Amino acid sequence: MKNTFIYSDSNKRYHSLDYFYKHKFGKKVCKISLNGGFTCPNKDGSKGTGGCIYCSKSGSGDFAGSVNKDIVTQFQEIKEEMKKKWQDTLYIGYFQANTNTYAKVEVLKQKYEPILKQDKVIGLSIATRPDAISEECIEYLKDLHQRTYLTIELGLQTIHEKTSRFINRGHDLACFEQMVKRLRQEKLNVVVHIINGLPGENKEMMLETVKYLNKLDIQGIKIHMLHIVKNTKLADLYEEEKFPLLTQEEYVDIVCDQLELLRPEIVIHRLTGDPDKKELIAPNWVLKKVCVLNDIDKELARRRTYQGFQKSILNRVHERFSYYVKNNSLVIDATVGNGNDTVYLAQLAYKGTVYGFDIQEKAIENTKQKLQENKITNVILFQKNHNQMEDILQDQKGKISLITFNLGYLPTGNKKITTTVSSTIQAIENSLSLLHPNGILLITVYPGHEEGKKEDQAIRQYFKNKKVTYYHNDDKSNSPYLIEVKKKEY
């Protein structure tokens, strides 16, 4: 299946920062990491002491400029290094180390404003904490937002309070959420940092953090792998306990699951950490950044998924269509509805035939119109109940590659007219005889209406103790879900 992700013009199946910058600014954009000499309220006693247990001595700015040099010198030195790789590029000043809003506005201006005056600088990215942005600072950020492309990066790491206390974050989830809402009130761009592999967290907890963020009005996310560096509290704990760290394979699997959950428009600023080799204790695989990113690309391609894939069960249906339907397949769309799936199937089986069924005249008319608009001629439509498929297609018994049902009602039609339990079960039984020995039956069930609940119960009972696969894109009881039946395993 080709890459169907909309925010990509490469093999990337997620909304990469490189793609975002190129489409917003028309060319390559480089972020230049700077050390503004700030401290942190979680270190100086204002909010806490000791800082987060994983934070390096550089304040998580291991590749930022030297704090011993002024901010413009830092910028120019790193820019010259960048130019060796990218000649024609724009720049964003990235205030990375420690908490970059933790000072009086006069001090912030002394740091930020000189960078904005540098040649080809089109923006600032400011890393900070949700408990370290004053109202006076927000007023200044609003002013910056009017003059340049501004992004505020907020550390969260996890939504789980027990973990947050363990890593000594020094603020709670409510504080974070309130600051996101406050920044978005002023239309300031928000990017959130999270860490996978924190001690005590399992895969589901990491996914819950992303599910939570997916509901917030954020514009970007950075996903890091926990890595242990020297001279940190985390390093001391690791020496004592040697608690388990994620393997590269586990990390890739979790990140791909997280990407599938995230809204497509959220920009992915980072998918792994970038530790200093001299300071790293474990895990060593995080040093192979390119390999990790390549493995994420390969895993998404293997799954045939992409960022936002779990947003709708329809994405899974189309992925299954693309996987099973060949160009010469014979296919049945047992509920053509408005014709969207019929068109999709016909384009896949362009040398084959799609047989479409629907009892409603409006559905047949809508589908005919869609087929005409797309200049598709390899579809035969029947205004018949799908439980009549076997009688109508007697000559195709044992030849059909795939049959799909999308149960429920016509979205633009009379919602009182629905598929019914009795005809659906009969149609499913009949469809099995039409399938090729290697054929596939796909049934999208919608329990979100009265008859749908009955179908849901009846179909689950019908397939009880049978070897079938259920696909869900969320855990809501009334959401549509997909059942896949392989005839050879049935």
C-alpha positions in Angstrom: 0.0 0.0 0.0 1.4 3.4 -0.9 1.9 6.0 1.9 -1.5 7.6 2.3 -0.5 10.0 5.1 -1.5 13.5 4.1 1.3 15.4 5.8 4.2 13.8 4.0 6.0 14.0 0.7 8.5 11.3 1.6 8.4 7.8 3.2 7.5 9.4 6.5 4.1 8.2 7.8 4.0 11.0 10.4 3.8 14.8 10.4 7.6 15.4 10.7 9.0 18.8 11.8 11.0 19.0 8.5 7.8 18.6 6.5 6.0 21.2 8.6 8.8 23.8 8.3 9.3 23.3 4.5 5.6 23.7 3.8 5.3 26.7 6.1 8.5 28.6 5.2 9.2 27.1 1.8 12.7 25.8 2.6 14.8 23.9 5.2 14.7 25.3 8.7 17.4 24.5 11.3 17.0 24.9 15.1 20.0 26.3 16.8 20.2 25.1 20.5 21.2 27.9 22.9 22.0 28.1 26.6 20.6 31.3 28.1 22.1 30.7 31.5 18.8 30.2 33.2 18.2 28.0 36.2 15.1 26.0 37.2 12.5 26.5 39.9 12.8 22.8 40.6 16.4 23.2 41.4 16.7 26.5 43.3 14.1 25.8 45.9 11.3 27.9 44.4 9.3 24.7 43.5 11.8 22.0 44.7 15.4 21.0 44.9 17.5 18.6 43.0 15.6 18.9 39.7 14.0 16.1 37.8 15.9 12.9 38.6 17.0 12.3 34.9 18.1 15.9 34.2 21.7 16.2 33.1 24.1 18.8 34.5 23.5 20.9 31.4 19.8 21.1 32.2 18.9 18.8 29.3 20.7 21.0 26.9 23.6 18.7 26.1 24.1 20.1 22.6 23.2 23.7 23.3 25.8 26.4 23.1 28.3 27.1 25.9 26.9 29.0 28.8 30.3 30.7 29.1 29.7 32.5 25.8 27.2 35.2 25.1 24.0 34.2 23.3 24.9 35.7 19.9 28.3 34.0 19.9 26.7 30.7 20.7 24.3 31.3 17.8 26.9 32.2 15.3 29.2 29.3 16.1 26.5 26.7 15.8 25.1 28.4 12.7 28.5 28.1 11.0 28.5 24.3 11.7 25.0 24.0 10.4 26.0 25.8 7.1 28.5 23.0 6.4 25.6 20.7 5.9 22.8 23.0 4.8 23.7 26.1 2.8 20.3 27.5 2.0 18.4 27.4 5.2 16.5 29.5 7.7 17.0 29.4 11.4 15.1 29.2 14.7 16.7 30.1 18.0 16.0 27.3 20.4 16.4 28.2 24.0 16.9 24.6 25.3 18.8 24.3 28.5 16.9 24.5 31.8 13.8 26.7 32.2 13.9 29.5 29.7 11.0 31.7 31.0 12.3 31.6 34.6 13.4 35.2 34.8 12.1 38.7 34.8 10.9 39.9 31.4 13.8 42.4 31.2 16.2 39.4 31.3 14.2 37.4 28.8 14.4 40.3 26.4 18.2 40.5 26.7 18.4 36.9 25.7 15.7 36.6 23.0 15.8 39.9 21.2 19.5 39.7 19.9 18.7 36.3 18.3 15.7 37.8 16.4 18.1 40.3 14.9 20.3 37.6 13.4 20.2 37.0 9.6 17.7 34.5 8.4 16.2 33.9 11.8 12.4 33.4 11.4 11.5 32.3 14.9 12.1 31.3 18.5 11.4 28.0 20.3 11.4 28.3 24.1 11.7 25.3 26.4 10.2 25.8 29.8 7.9 24.4 32.5 4.2 25.0 33.0 4.8 26.4 36.5 7.4 28.9 35.4 5.5 31.3 33.0 4.2 34.4 34.7 1.3 36.6 33.4 3.9 39.3 32.6 5.9 36.8 30.6 2.8 35.8 28.7 2.2 39.4 27.7 5.8 39.5 26.3 5.3 36.1 24.5 2.1 37.6 22.9 4.2 40.5 21.6 6.9 38.1 20.3 4.1 36.0 18.6 3.1 39.1 16.6 6.7 39.6 15.4 8.1 36.1 14.8 7.2 32.4 14.6 7.1 31.4 18.3 6.8 28.0 19.9 6.5 27.3 23.6 7.8 23.8 24.6 6.4 22.5 27.8 7.8 19.6 29.7 5.2 17.1 30.9 6.9 13.7 30.6 3.9 11.7 31.9 0.3 12.2 33.0 0.6 9.7 35.9 1.0 11.5 39.2 2.8 8.7 40.9 5.4 8.6 38.2 5.6 12.4 38.2 6.3 12.5 42.0 8.9 9.7 41.6 10.8 11.7 38.9 10.5 14.9 41.0 8.7 16.9 38.4 7.5 19.5 41.0 4.1 20.2 39.4 0.9 18.3 38.9 -1.1 17.6 35.8 -3.7 20.3 36.6 -0.9 22.9 36.5 0.2 21.6 33.1 -3.3 21.6 31.6 -4.1 25.1 32.9 -1.0 26.5 31.3 -1.7 24.8 27.9 -5.2 26.4 28.0 -3.7 29.8 29.0 -1.2 29.8 26.2 -3.7 28.7 23.7 -6.0 31.5 24.8 -3.3 33.8 23.3 -3.0 31.5 20.3 0.6 30.6 21.2 2.0 27.4 19.7 2.5 24.7 22.3 4.8 21.6 21.9 4.8 19.0 24.7 7.7 16.8 25.8 7.0 13.3 27.0 9.3 10.4 28.0 8.8 6.7 27.3 10.2 4.1 29.6 10.0 5.9 32.9 10.4 3.5 35.9 7.2 1.8 36.9 5.3 2.6 33.7 4.0 0.0 31.3 3.0 0.4 27.7 -0.6 1.1 28.4 0.4 4.0 30.7 2.6 5.5 28.0 -0.3 5.2 25.6 -2.6 6.9 28.1 -0.3 9.9 28.2 -0.6 10.3 24.4 -4.4 9.7 24.5 -4.7 12.5 27.0 -2.5 14.9 25.0 -4.5 14.1 21.9 -7.5 15.7 23.4 -5.7 19.0 24.2 -5.2 21.9 21.8 -1.5 21.3 21.2 0.4 21.9 18.0 3.4 19.5 18.5 5.0 16.8 20.6 8.4 15.5 21.4 8.8 11.9 22.4 11.9 10.8 24.2 13.3 7.5 25.4 14.4 7.6 29.0 18.2 7.5 29.1 20.4 7.5 32.1 23.3 9.9 32.3 26.0 10.3 34.8 25.8 12.5 37.9 22.0 12.3 38.2 19.7 10.9 40.8 18.4 8.5 38.2 21.9 7.2 37.7 22.2 6.5 41.5 18.9 4.7 41.5 19.9 2.6 38.4 23.1 1.6 40.2 21.1 0.4 43.1 18.2 -1.4 41.4 19.1 -1.9 37.7 15.4 -1.4 36.9 14.4 -2.6 33.4 14.8 -0.2 30.4 13.0 -0.5 27.2 14.7 -2.4 24.4 14.9 -0.7 21.0 12.3 -3.0 19.7 9.9 -2.2 22.6 10.5 1.5 22.2 9.8 1.4 18.4 6.6 -0.6 19.0 5.3 1.9 21.6 6.2 4.9 19.5 4.3 3.5 16.5 1.3 2.9 18.7 1.5 6.4 20.0 1.8 7.9 16.5 -1.3 5.9 15.4 -3.2 7.6 18.2 -2.1 11.2 17.6 -4.1 13.6 15.5 -2.5 13.9 12.0 -2.1 17.7 12.3 0.1 17.5 15.5 3.7 18.0 14.4 6.2 15.5 15.5 9.2 17.4 16.7 11.2 14.5 18.0 10.9 10.7 18.2 13.9 9.8 20.3 16.4 11.3 22.6 19.9 12.6 21.7 22.3 12.0 24.6 25.9 12.9 25.0 27.9 9.7 24.4 30.4 10.6 27.1 27.7 11.1 29.7 25.4 8.1 28.8 25.2 5.1 31.1 22.3 3.3 29.5 20.7 2.2 27.2 23.4 2.3 24.5 21.0 1.8 21.6 19.7 5.4 22.0 23.0 6.5 20.5 21.9 5.0 17.2 19.4 7.7 16.5 19.2 7.2 12.7 18.7 3.4 13.2 15.8 4.1 15.7 14.1 6.5 13.3 14.6 4.1 10.4 13.1 1.3 12.5 10.0 3.4 13.2 9.6 4.1 9.5 9.9 0.4 8.7 7.5 -0.7 11.5 4.8 1.8 10.3 5.3 0.6 6.8 5.1 -3.1 7.9 1.8 -2.3 9.7 0.6 -0.2 6.8 -0.4 2.5 9.3 0.4 6.1 9.9 -0.1 9.0 12.3 -3.8 9.3 13.3 -4.6 5.8 11.9 -6.6 5.0 15.0 -8.8 8.0 14.6 -11.4 6.0 12.6 -12.1 2.3 12.2 -12.5 3.2 8.5 -8.7 3.5 8.2 -8.4 -0.1 9.3 -11.1 -1.2 6.9 -9.2 0.5 4.0 -5.9 -0.9 5.1 -7.5 -4.4 5.0 -8.9 -3.7 1.6 -5.5 -2.6 0.3 -3.9 -5.7 1.8 -6.3 -8.3 0.4 -7.7 -6.9 -2.9 -5.7 -7.5 -6.0 -6.1 -5.8 -9.3 -8.1 -8.7 -10.8 -10.1 -9.6 -7.7 -13.9 -10.3 -7.6 -15.3 -8.3 -4.6 -18.7 -7.8 -3.0 -19.7 -4.6 -1.2 -22.7 -5.9 0.6 -23.8 -2.4 1.8 -22.8 0.3 -0.7 -24.3 3.2 1.2 -23.0 6.4 -0.4 -20.5 4.5 -2.5 -17.2 5.5 -0.9 -16.1 2.0 -0.2 -17.3 0.8 -3.5 -15.1 3.4 -5.3 -12.2 2.4 -3.1 -12.6 -1.3 -3.9 -13.1 -0.7 -7.6 -9.9 1.3 -7.9 -8.0 -1.5 -6.2 -9.7 -4.3 -8.3 -9.5 -2.2 -11.5 -9.1 -5.4 -13.7 -11.7 -7.3 -11.7 -15.3 -6.6 -10.7 -17.1 -5.2 -7.6 -20.7 -6.3 -7.0 -22.6 -3.8 -4.9 -25.8 -4.4 -2.9 -28.1 -2.1 -1.1 -31.8 -2.2 -0.5 -32.3 1.6 -0.7 -32.7 3.3 -4.0 -31.0 6.5 -2.7 -27.9 4.5 -1.9 -27.8 3.0 -5.4 -28.2 6.4 -6.9 -25.5 8.0 -4.7 -23.1 5.2 -5.6 -23.8 5.5 -9.3 -23.0 9.2 -9.1 -19.8 8.5 -7.3 -18.8 5.9 -9.9 -19.5 8.3 -12.8 -17.5 11.1 -11.1 -14.5 8.8 -10.8 -15.0 7.3 -14.3 -15.3 3.7 -12.8 -16.9 1.0 -14.9 -16.0 -2.2 -13.2 -18.9 -2.2 -10.7 -22.3 -4.0 -11.0 -25.0 -2.7 -8.7 -28.1 -4.5 -7.3 -30.9 -2.8 -5.4 -31.4 -5.9 -3.4 -31.1 -7.0 0.2 -27.6 -8.4 0.9 -29.2 -11.7 2.1 -30.0 -12.3 -1.6 -26.3 -12.2 -2.7 -26.0 -16.0 -2.9 -29.0 -16.4 -5.2 -28.0 -13.5 -7.5 -24.3 -14.5 -7.8 -24.7 -18.2 -8.2 -22.1 -18.2 -10.9 -19.5 -16.6 -8.6 -19.7 -19.2 -5.8 -16.2 -19.9 -4.5 -14.6 -17.1 -6.6 -15.1 -14.0 -4.5 -11.9 -12.7 -2.9 -13.4 -10.3 -0.4 -16.9 -9.4 0.9 -17.4 -6.4 3.1 -20.4 -5.3 5.2 -20.8 -1.8 6.7 -23.7 -2.3 9.0 -26.1 0.5 10.2 -27.9 3.2 8.3 -27.3 5.4 5.3 -25.4 8.4 6.7 -27.3 10.9 4.5 -30.5 8.9 4.5 -33.4 7.9 6.8 -31.7 6.7 9.9 -34.8 4.6 10.7 -33.9 2.4 7.8 -31.1 0.1 9.0 -29.6 -3.3 8.4 -31.4 -5.8 10.6 -30.3 -8.8 12.7 -32.2 -11.4 10.7 -31.1 -10.3 7.2 -27.5 -9.6 8.4 -26.9 -13.0 9.9 -28.4 -14.7 6.9 -26.3 -12.6 4.6 -23.1 -13.5 6.6 -23.9 -17.2 6.3 -24.6 -16.9 2.6 -21.4 -14.9 2.0 -19.2 -17.7 3.3 -20.3 -19.9 0.4 -19.4 -17.2 -2.1 -15.9 -16.7 -0.8 -12.8 -18.2 -2.5 -11.1 -20.8 -0.2 -8.6 -18.0 0.7 -11.3 -15.3 0.8 -11.9 -12.7 3.4 -15.0 -11.5 5.1 -15.0 -8.0 6.7 -17.8 -6.8 8.9 -18.0 -3.2 10.3 -20.4 -3.3 13.2 -21.9 -0.1 14.7 -23.6 -0.6 18.1 -24.4 3.1 18.4 -28.1 2.7 17.6 -30.9 0.3 18.8 -30.8 -2.2 15.9 -27.0 -1.9 15.9 -26.9 -3.1 19.5 -28.9 -6.2 18.5 -26.6 -6.8 15.5 -23.6 -6.5 17.7 -24.9 -9.1 20.2 -26.1 -11.5 17.5 -22.9 -11.3 15.5 -20.7 -11.8 18.5 -22.8 -14.8 19.4 -22.6 -16.1 15.8 -18.8 -16.0 15.8 -18.4 -17.2 19.4 -15.7 -19.8 19.6 -14.8 -19.1 15.9 -11.3 -18.0 14.8 -12.0 -14.4 13.9 -10.1 -11.1 14.5 -11.7 -8.0 16.1 -10.3 -4.5 15.5 -11.1 -1.6 17.7 -9.8 2.0 17.4 -11.0 3.0 20.9 -12.4 1.5 24.0 -15.9 3.0 23.8 -18.7 0.4 23.8 -20.8 2.1 21.2 -18.0 2.8 18.7 -17.8 1.0 15.3 -15.5 -2.0 15.2 -14.3 -4.4 12.5 -14.5 -8.2 12.4 -12.2 -10.0 10.0 -12.9 -13.6 9.0 -10.5 -15.7 6.9 -12.4 -18.5 5.3 -9.5 -21.0 5.5 -9.3 -20.5 9.2 -13.0 -20.4 9.9 
